[in-house]
Amino acid sequence: MWYRWTLRQRSPFTHWPTSDLLMGQLAWAYRECYAEESMPAWLQRFREQDPPFVVSDAWPGDTLPRPAGFPYGAVRVSGEDKPALIQILQRRKQWKGARLLHSEDFWEIAQGGGEGKSWNGEPEPVMVQTLHTGVDRRIGGAMDGALFTREGVWSRALLRIYIWAEPDSDVQMLARVLAYQGIGGEISRGFGQVDWVEWRDWAWPAVPEANGEIWLGHGVPPADHWNEGFYQLHTKYGRVWGPQYASPWKVPILQVQPGAAWWTRSPWKGWAGRALSRVAEAPEVIDFGYTVTVPIHFPQSIEKEEGS
């Protein structure tokens, strides 16, 4: 089953909602709903590549990630049309800086169309400053002259999160818990507050002759998967939630960024990635390296050996 979860920001996030952040907070919601004793068996499903649900990053408005490596294939210019060649190369250079695309452009690329001449990147969420005041712990009130600002990330557009889930999954209930509590860090200071807008079934445009997949969130591919696609890397310096752990820090984790485009090695199932163990001093802690994927048709003009 596929769903699209829509939220509206009421306050900035300390960290943009990525798939691993959302999965971690949904895991805490599961713990709060079903108690600590239920967690080992539930987490084991993720360790065994049998997740009950997987989520994407949050995407502002009607946007999706720019597929890595696009435009695919060789540049073709008739004759000695040097101005046309320069224009194409300049356009491709602009693509390197674009992270968000309108969903219509995204799906045209996924269906194997276009040479990257007519698309434009969409506006990114922005960093904003919010004003706070220090609290006098003796009286529980504001402290005179103790004003300070904190930085957060904000989008005026609605946020859309894409979800793959088993038919009997309780992910919607967990999502409601998360939306009520807030998303990300420093919730007690007013960050990460959202309004629930919509939860609906989701279907994407058809992709004929699909031979690959695009990742809609951050994730960690299998160890033997790194040389079969186009992707960009990101190092995550994560923390463990909860005061019961000896150290709050996770080991650095090498993730693939959203928009990674891979040739499929097996039947497409709607999600990809893996759970990572031994990422913190507490052995029970895992990192959710899963994300939602959608199909793509790679043009015949490229071969797998060109992926990097």
N, C-alpha and C positions, 0 to 999 in steps of 0.2 A: 504494500500500500504506500502511496505517495501523498504527502501533505505539504501545504504551504502555510506557514505560521507568520502572521503579520502583527507587528507591534509599533507603537509610537513612543518616541522618547519624551519623557517629562524632565529629565535632567541629563547632564553629560555622563558618559562612561569614563572610568579611569583607564580602561583598555577596551578596544573594539571587540565585540563578541565574535570570537573565532570558534570554529567547530570544537576544538579541544577544550576551550574555556566553557562553552555551553554544555558539553558532555560531562565535564567535571562537576558543574553545578547541578545538572540533572541527577548525577549519581548521589550527591548530597541530599537532594530532594527525595530520592528513592530511600535513602537511609532514614530520613525523618518520617517517611510515610510507613515504612515496613520494619523498622528497627534494625539495630546493628547485626543481629543474628542472621538476617536475610542476605547480608552483603556478600559473603564469600561465594555462595553458589551463583549469585547474579553476576559478580565480577568474573567468575570463571568462564562464563559464556563469552565474554569479550576476549579473554586470554585464548580461548579455543576457536577463534574466528567464527563465532556464532552469535553476533550481537542481536539483541531484540529490536534495536533501532539505532539509526545513525543520523546525524544532523550536519548541515552545512554551516559555513560562516553566515553572518547576517549581511544582507545586501541592501543598500539604500535605494529606495524608489524602485523603478523598473530596470534595474541593472544586474549584470552578471560579470564574472571576471573575464578579462581579455585572455583568450587561449594562448598559452606560451608557444613561441615559435612562429606565430602567425605574422605575416602571410607565408604560407608554405609554398615550396616549389621554386623553380628558377624564374628570374625576371625575363620576360619576353618583350622585345621592342623591335618593330619592323624597321629594316633598313639601317640608316645611320642617324636615327632620330635621337641625337644627344640630349636635347632639352627634355624629351619625354623620359629618357633614362634617368636624368638628374631628378626630375619630379618624383618618379617612383622611389628612388633611393632616399630622397628627403622625406617622403611620406612614411617609408618604413622606419626611418630614424625616429619620427614622431611616435610611431607605434610603441617603441621601446619604453616610453614614459607613460603610456596609458595603462591604467590598471582596471578601470571600470568601463563597460560598454552597455549601451542600451540592449535590452534583451532581444529585440528584433535583429540587431546586427550580430549578436552572439549566435543566434540560431541559424542565421544565414551562413556564418562561418562553419558552424557545426555540420551543416548539410553539405559542405564542400564547395560553397560558392565564394566568389569574390577574389580580388587581388589586393585588397587593402587600400583602395583608392577613395572610397566614399564614406568611411566610418570615422566617427569622432569619439574621443574618450569622454565619459560623463564626469561631472564634478565629484570630487572626493568629499567625504566628511571632513569637517574642519576642527582645529584645536581652539578651544575657548577658555577664558579665564573666569572662574567663579569666585565671589567674595565670601569669606568665612570670618568668624570671630572666635578668638580663644575663650575658653570657659574657665571660670574661677571655680575650682572643685570644692572650695569651702562653702560657697553659697549657691552653687549650681546655676549661676547666671553668667552673663557676658562680662568679659574682662575689659576694663577701659583701655582703649588704645591698642588692643590686641587683634587688629584686623590683618588678614593675610589672604592671598589668592592661591587657588589651586587650578591646575590645568586639567582639562578633560576633552574628550572627543564627542562631537555633536553632529547630527544630521537632521535637517528639517524634514526630510522625506521619511515616509514610512519604511520600516525595516522588514525585510522578508527573509525567512529562514526556511530552507527546504529540508524535508525529512523523509527518510525511508524507514518503514516500520513494519513489523509483523502484524497481521490482521488483528490479533488479540492483544496488541501491545498497550501498555498503560502510559505511553509517552505523552498523550494530551493532558492527562491529569498531572503528570510531573511538570509539564510545561506551565500549567496554570499556577502551580506552587512557585515555580521560578519567577514567573511574571509578577506574582504578588510580593515576593521577597525583594526582588531587584536583581540586576545582572552585573557581575563584575565586582571590583573591590570598593571599599569604603562606602558601603551601602548605608551604614549608620550616620554618615556625614551627608547623605542626600544624593550621592552619586548612583547611577544605574537604575533610576526609577523609570518604569515603562507602563503604558496602558495596553491592555489586550484589545486588539482590533478584530482579528479574524483567524479562524482555523478552518481550512477547507481542503478537500481533495485537490490534487494537482496532477495535471497531465501536460506534457511538453509536446512541441511540434514533432512530427515524424522525421526521423533521420534515415533515409533509405541507404542501404548498403553500408551500415555503420561498421567500422573496423577498429574503433578505438573508443576512448572515454576521456572526458574532461572532469577534473576534480573541482568541486564547488566549495572547497574549504581546505584548511591546513591538514596535513596528514603525513604518515610515515609509510612508505611502500615496503613490500617484502625485500629482504636483503639482495635477492637476485633480480630486482626489477629496475635498477637504476639506469640501465643503458638502452631502454626501449621507449623513449619518448622525449618530449620537450618539457623542461621544467626549470624553475628557479628555486634556490634554497634559502632557508631562513633558520637561524639558530635560536631556539627557545630557551630562555632562562626562567624556568618555572618555580613556583612555590607550592608547598603542601598546605592545604587548608586545615585548620583545627589546631588547638593548643596542645593536643596530647602527643605530638611527635617531638622527638629529641632535636631534630633540625628542621627548619621550615623550607630548606632549599632542595630542589631537584637537581640532578645532574643536567648539564647542557644537552639539549635534544636537537638533532638535525631534522628539520621538517621540510616538506615540499610545500610551496606556496599555492594558493588557489589559482586555477587556470592551467595547471599542469595537464598536458595532453599526452596520453599513452596509447600505444597499440594494445589491444586486448589480447591476452594470451589464452584466455578461457572465456566461456560464456559470460556476457556482461550481467551483473547482478544488482546494479544500482548503488553500490557502495564499494569502497576500497580502503586499504590501510591495514593497520594492526595495532594491538595493544602492546605497550612496552612495560616490562617488569624491571625490577632492580633500578628504579630511577630515583629512589630516596632511601634514607637509612631505615625507614619502616618497610619491611618486606611486603606488606599487604598493599602498599600503594602502587597503582599503575598509572600510566599516562595514556589517554585515549587518542591514538593516532589514526582514527577512522574519519572518513568524510563521505558525503554523498557524491555520486558521479552521474553524469549524463552522457549519452552516446555522441560520437563524432564520426564523420566520414572524412578520412584523410585522402587527398587527391592521389591519383596514381603516379603523379610526377615526382613523388618523394619515396624513398626507400627507408627501411628501418635503420640502416647503418648511418643515416644522416641525423638521427635523433641524438640530442645531447642535453 
